[in-house]
């Protein structure tokens, strides 16, 4: 009996490890995440490992939605300060452009290591956007700026530059 329990325990360990390698992604956000990852590929930014650090990428009705206190999206962190959830307010579903901007904003916090760039400046990474439609009208430039000025991209670029300099000294 003890041998049977031992083998059952050993066989279940990989299953527990495997189950922790899944991310619950709301199907309404999957196309936007796929588009975001295509941009990551375009700029040579790795995202696979960070994806599996998450528990959920979800649309929720639990974010504040009241006058003077609207949270369109947010990331939540675990006890160690690591991002574990990306949450998007259900109200963003009213307009596909707003949903896309908020989703890219929240994805950029995790996958591109972004902090906010300004309080209200018509950029994807602004704390507030007085006009999401100004951002949407300039989408291609906004996305290029988001990726090429991201901490992850700049750090990657700096590593390449140092390697190029070192190689040319030889």
Buried (B, 14 or more C-beta within 10 A) or exposed (E): EEEEEEEEEEEEEEEEEEEEEEBEBBEBBEEBBEBBBEBBEEBEBEBEEBBEEBBBBBBBEEBEEEEEEEBBBBBEEEEEEEBBBBBBBBBBEEBEBBBBBBBBBBBBBBBBBBEEBEEEBBBBBBEEBEEBBEBBEEBEEBBEBBBEBBEBBEEBEEEEEEEEEEEEEE
